[in-house]
């Protein structure tokens, strides 16, 4: 007892920060108060799920642009019209784009595997219709006027084309080189959209 009394008296004579029991009690009080004040927030932080990662579906790569050409499909097809096709398309692809053949179609003179060129006019004849025979290497431009071979007289046979416009078409061909697409006719002065729509189904481009 005397030893304990001596220790207590000795401790009471020391500064508070050198008294182990009081220092320990103070530390426990501080920690306890901290837990009481901030305990809920700490538990919420610990228990909260991680932020969801960015879903892969939100990452989209740009779609590559595919070059297309314009062809006109008419005759014995379900939906005659102007269509855009990839540059490696064949005649069969153009016919499928036009909704396929109708019952009255006669494809005996068409090479369905022939490549299609920009500006081509593919006409499917009806059964019993008389058509021009085609060269083996050209099954898609029957009866069409080749802009790169036509003379002024040939061009004047087109609707709305007189001597002056025929001369301009040939002049454009001589100055800028062969036509690569019938759309280039729009570059000729005097050929507007209305006239172009009239003659586009009647012409083609070639070597």
Secondary structure by P-SEA (a helix, b strand, c coil): caaaaaaaaaaaaccccccaaaaaaaaaaaaaaaaaacaaaaaaaaaccccccccccccccccbbbbbbbbbbbcccccbbbbbbcccccaaaaaaaaccccccccccccccccccccbbbbbbbccccccccccccccccccccccccccaaaaaacccccaaaaaaaaaaaaacccccccccccccccccaaaaaaccccccccc
